[in-house]
Amino acid sequence: MKDQAFGCYPRKGIAYLSNVAVPTHVRRQGIARKLVAHAEKMAVEWGCRSVGLHCNPSNEAAMKLYRSLGYRKTGVLEPPWLPYLNGRGPDRCEFMIKRITMDGPMA
């Protein structure tokens, strides 16, 4: 089932958060934090246990944000060839994960 507002597909288990982006001129106003919180709420509604995402370790602001929201590094990097297919090389994004519950996200 597709959510027409966001193009989201409900799933069980681990929800995947992809491409959180905020325009430069409105950054540092809590918008990304609100977007992630909304995604986590949707994941809880779908019955997911965790939310996962990939983040480029060289993007220090994003890494700091995700860590502050309770995401933890897993030590799993994307395949070495994937950044090139995505038009960015050679940095490899790291998979991060956060456990959530029906009561809401766990820090």
N, C-alpha and C positions, 0 to 999 in steps of 0.2 A: 504494500500500500504506500503510495507516495503522498507526502504532505505538500500540497500545492504552494503553500506560503514559502517554504524553505527548500523544497526539493530533497527532503530527508526520507530515508527508508528505515522504518523501525526494524530492529533486530534484537535478538537475545544474546546474552553473554557480554561481549565487549563492544561498546559503541566506539566508532572511530571519528575523531574530530579532525577535520581537514581544512586547511587554508583560512585561518583566522586572519583577517586583514582589516586594518583601520587606516583611512587616509592620513597622510603625514600632518596635515594642518589641524587635525583634531585628536592627535595622539596625546597620551598622558592625561586623559580625562576619565579613565575608567571604562571606556567603551569595550575594549577587549575583555576585560574582567567580566562585564555584564554579558557579553556574547558567550563566553565560556560557561558562565553560570546557567544561562538559558539552555545551552546544549546539554549540560549535566542534568538539568531538571528533566529534559526530554528523555534522556537515557534512563533515568529512574522510572519515568512513566512507562517506558518500553519494557521495563523489567531487567535492564542490564545490570551487571555486577560491577563493571569497571568502564572507564573511558580511557582510550589510548590515543596517542598522537605522535607524529614525527616532528622534531624540531632540529634545525641546524645549530650545532653547538657554537658556531661563530656569531649567531644572532643573540648576543648577550641580553638584550632587553627582553626578548621572548623567553629565553631560558629562565631568566629571573622571575618573570611573570608566572610561568608554569610551575616553577618550584614554590613560589609563594602561595599558589592555589592548591598545593598538595601533590602535584605530579612528581613522580620519582623516575630517575633514569633506570633503564633496564640493562644497559650495557649492550643492547642489540642495535647495530647500525644497519642502515639500508644497504642493499647490495652495491658493490663498488661501481657498477655500470649505470645504476639508476639515475644519479644526478645528471649524467650526460643526456639521457633520454628526456629528462625534464627540462633541459636547456640551461642547466647550471652545473658546473663542475668545479672543482673536484671534491668539494665538501660533501660529506655523507651525513644525512640526518640521523639522529638518534631517536629510538622509540622510547616514549615516556608513558607511564600509566598511573591512573589514580583509581582507587577502590571507592565505590559509592554504595549506598544502601537505600532502602525505601524511605528512610528518614532524611535522606539527603546525602550529599557528598561527605566522605570521611577525609579529614585532613591528615 
